[in-house]
Amino acid sequence: MVGIAFDCLSNPLGAVRVTFEKAIASGIDPTNLNGKDWGALDVFRDCLFDQGALSQVPILDHSSIGWIQPNSLVRFRGMVQDMLGNEFYVGAFKDGSTWRTNKFTDIASFPMGSQSETRIWERQLLYCVPVPGQNSWTIQHSSESMFNRCNKWTSQHGEKRQRDDEMVIDYMVPQESQGSTSSSKKMREGEFTGQSPQLHESFNDEMSAKVSVLTSFDSNRLPCLVKVYDSPESDLKLNDVLEFVGVFTFDPVLSVQADGSEDVSNELFEDALSHLPPNKVPRLHCLIHRKLANHDFLLSSPAIERAPNLVRETREALVGHLTTILGNDGLAAECVLLHLLSRVHGRVDSVALGKLSLNLTGFTRESLTVFGSQLNHAIQTLLPFTKSIPFTVEYLNTASLAPQKDYEKNRLVTSALQLAEGTHVTIDETQLQEGMLNATGVENVTLLKNLMELQKVEYDFNYYKLEMPTDVQLLILSEGKSNILPADLVLPIQPTVVGSSLNCASEAQQAWRWYLATLRSSAHDIDPDMQKIIEDDLVAARQEDRSLGSNDFSRWLTMGRLVSASFGETRLTLEHWQMVKELERRRKERLNEMRK
């Protein structure tokens, strides 16, 4: 162990150094480590989880970037927007007769001579951003009272880093990421391992420089370059939402270097990192990471357990809330609930199982301002990630919906359809007016159709296109049935009253959020006896209506699973299957009424 818990928080590199020294003293050969953990991560897991210090780790975001001190432990939550490949770095070197490590740093804590014996290790580079469409009620901000504690920790436990008067170079080799040019693989003098005393006259000067460059960001879109160690590449994927715990670094010498104000050749910055200087994108050296689901973004869980009666009560209250929003339309409320609980739980060939896109029709521009706006607002208060896409000829003809590879910057340029799993997307088709779609518009409509039908988004790598699976919920608001974006479930709304006050207690909102996040991820199965009943009902339905096809049967099974899940059940019961058939009967009646 390395001291008491807060040593790991304020001086994580000290903990790394001491564990490394102990490992070497115990006989571990640094030449055989190849960057693998030597016991440092166990120290941090014990501190953060066993000793409960995780809550004391500040969250790195736009509100805390101004006061979090470099080389301290931070948390960052975000989506992997781009994977920049791997980077080689000097992980260990010999200082005289003593082996030292540069792991989890950009700048070496000890001077490294040009003749030092070194070991080259490897780390992954991830460009992460706040989750697109993340709603404000999910965002945790670090208490600013931590500012004083951080200062106290540093003054009491900060480790003085030795410096040479001359800068020495830690050679980096960024590996070629997918589709990158060969020039990005060349050896570069990427990051200095020593800093001049003039750059470290005072911590306040360093912080002032940091704040002055970082306050120019969009206040809600602070990105982060995360360097990941000790993790198989298969564990991390594009668009994953993760929480990283690691060492926050900010070194002005790298900012000066990247800004070009020093005499440094531009050839050193031909790879992706040249467009992500540390004075614009903070660095985080990851110690521990975990994948997040929707329920991880609930700030607090209601004092309820997953008991059938309490789940039913929560369901009834939520359906009542949605019914009020939709002008006393209970059928629409039930369909919206199933839509909000839907998710892709499997894939067979090109079919995404479990999706349930919804097209609510019957809107006019006037009714949309009432019921559509109320529904959008309610969804934003219930789900962590939501997004609205304009559906106009002008937008479709000019927007870039498909993520594209920029080979000059070796970066993936994000787009409106690069979204995290579990994101809810609303498309207002009532805005669409007559007009001509150009080639871009036609391509964007195709992208949206594929997203709705296949739950896939096509990424453009210029030389080829790659379909990436996703899992988003799509809601279409339209006057008549959308012929452009055919949804799984189409329902004309029939509001009878204007919604009353939508104010509801915070406890109720928390319960509904918990309900949707928890039941959406629940497992589900169908017993063999129930399968026989369903098969007989599907055969009878097909004999009565020859227009029914496999898509209709797939939708019924999905609705059955979702109805059961909405009551907290993990197996489809006869009662819930009867509810599905009744919902379908009422929906068809309403569709027939609208056609007359």
C-alpha positions, 0 to 999 in steps of 0.5 A: 500500500502507498500511504493513506487514501488521499495520497492516491487522489492528490499524488497518483504518480507518486503511488505509481512510482513507489509501486514500480520501485517496490516491484523492481526491488522484488525482482521483477525485470522491467525488460519483461513488463512490456507495459503490463501492470506491476500492482499499481492498479490494485492500490488504486482499486483498494483506495477508490472502491474498497476504501470508498474514495471514488466520491472524492475524485473530482469530475473533469468538465467545463466547470472544473477545468479551471481549478483541478490541478495537474497530475491529480486524479480525476474522473471523466465521463464521455463517448468515444468519438474517435479511436486514434490508434496506438502510441509507443512511448518510453515506458521505463528507463534507467537513471544511473543504476535505478529503473524509473517509469514514465507510465501514466505521464506525458512528461517524465518526473525524472530527467532522462539522459540521451544515453539512458537504457530505455524500454518502449511500451504501448498505449491506446489513444481515444478522443472522447467527448461529452455524450451527444444529447446528454440532458442537463439533469444527468450531469454531475459537477464536482463541488467547487469546495474540492478546490480548497481540498486539492490545494491542501492535498498538493501542499501537504503531499505533492511530490517535487519533480526533479528537472534538468536545465535542458529539455530531454525528449521522450520519443513517441511513435503513434501507430497508424489508426484505421485508414491513416496515412503511412506518414503518421507512423514515423518516429517523432519527438512528440513530448518532452520529458523535461521542462525548463525552470522558466515554465515552472516559476509558479503553479499559479502561472501554470494554472492561469495559462491553462484557464486562459486557453481552456475557457474558450471552449464551448462551455458544455463540450469539453473534449478529452484525449484519453490514453488507455493502458493495460486494456485489450483493444477489443474492450473499447469500441467507437461510440462506447460511453465510459467513465475513466478514472486517471491522471489529469495532465497539463504541461505548458511546454507541450502547448508551446510546442504545439502552438509553434511558438518554439523552433520545432519542425512541423513534421513532428505533428503530422499525425492526429495529435498535432490537431489535439494540442494539450492547451485545447484538449486535456489529457487523461492517463487512464488507470481504471475505466468502466462502460456506462449504461443509462441507469449509471446516469441517474443522480439518485435512485428512488427508495423502491425495489423491483417488486411487482406491486411497486413496479406496477404503481410506477408504471401506472403513474408514468402512463397517467403522466404520458396520457395527460401530455397527449391530451388524454389519449391513453392508447398513445401513452401506452404505445409511447411507453413501449417505444421508450422501453425498446432496445436492440437485444439481438441481431439475426442477419440484417434484422435488429431484434427488439427495436420499436420505432414509433410514428405518431400521426395526426399532427398539425403545426398548431397541435404540434406546438402543444402536444409535440412540444410537451412530449419532447419535453417529457422525454428529455426529462425522462431519458439521459440522451435525447436528440431532435433532428430537423426534417426540412429540405434545406437541412437534408440538402446541406447536413452531413449526417454520416461521420466522415474520415478526414485524412489530412487531420487523421480524424473522424469528423463527427455528425448528427448520427454518431450517437451513443447507444440508448439515445432517443431521436425525435424527427419532426416531419411536419416541417417538411415542405415541397422542394427538390432534394439534391444528392446530399439530401437523397443520401441523408434520407437513405441514411435515416431509413437505414437507421430506422430499419436496420439500426445501422449508420454508414460511416464514410471513409472516402475509399470505402463505407462501413456500416456501424451497428447502433441502438437508438429509439426513433420517434416520428411526428407527422401529419399523415403516415410517413412514407419517407421513414416507415416506422414499426408502429404507426398510430394517429393521436386523438387528443380530447383535451389540452394537457393540464399543468405538467409539473410533477414531484422530483420523487416521481421523476426519479422513479420514472427515470429509474423505471425506464432505465432498469426495465429497459435493460432487463432480460426476457424469455418465452416459455415453450407453452407460451410459444405454442399459444403465440404460434397458434394465434399468429396462424389464426391471424394470418388466415384472417388477414392475408396481408400480415407478414413477418414484420407484423409478427416480429412487431407483435413479439417485440410488443409482447416482450415490452409489455411484460418488461413494463410490468417488471416481468422477465417472461411473457404471460398469457395476460400480457399477450392478450394485452398486446392483441388488444392494443393492436386491435385498438390501433387498427381500428383507429387507423381504419377510422383515419382512412375513412 
